[in-house]
Amino acid sequence: MFTGIVQTCGKITELNKIGDATQMKIFAENYFSASKKGDSVANNGVCLTIESCTQNEAVFTMIKQTIDNTSFKEANVGSMINLELPCRPDSLMGGHFVMGHIDCAATVKEVMNRETGIEIDLEIPESIAKYVIHRGSIALDGISLTVAELPKENIIRVAIIPETIRVTNIGCWKPGTLANVEVDMMGKYIEKLLANYKLRVES
């Protein structure tokens, strides 16, 4: 489990096809010094398992389903990746509960400069948009953000402060960029509970 507070940005240094999977090497100076094989790391919000690592680099393998359902379908060597280690029982919950299980990839539609920070509009599928609420939490590329507005159907707007731009890859986003989306899991739990309750009432 993660909190959506990105700790550093790494860089993809290798992408190697292995059948229908892709092996990825990430460089982040000193970031993996306390990590070991088998540990989980959120890469742009995707929970991946370390297969091998040194102090500065870690290797992950992404299966076909992961690639097809995330922004990693468009990843390239040199791409910047948001990294977060799993939270501990004593971790500060600065963001919100993030599982690292991506719901979809959203498309950046517009990036708007403001006097302080930026605002970004993204288009998300209708099947996922129903779980997004005004002022609710959402994870985009592993960044815990608040939904600032819902200006149009299937469009969400987030407001980004300078510090988030500084420590994440969000400053590289432009129209057409894909961003991994994980909605707040509570909405999906409530939906399933209500559906099961309705079935029991009707039976």
Salt bridges, closest charged atoms under 4 A:
GLU14 OE2 - LYS25 NZ 3.48
ASP39 OD1 - LYS36 NZ 3.11
ASP68 OD2 - LYS64 NZ 2.64
ASP90 OD1 - ARG88 NE 3.11
ASP103 OD1 - LYS188 NZ 2.65
GLU119 OE1 - ARG114 NH2 3.13
ASP121 OD1 - ARG157 NE 2.62
GLU123 OE1 - LYS109 NZ 3.55
GLU149 OE1 - ARG157 NH1 3.46
GLU163 OE2 - ARG166 NH2 2.73
GLU191 OE2 - LYS130 NZ 3.02
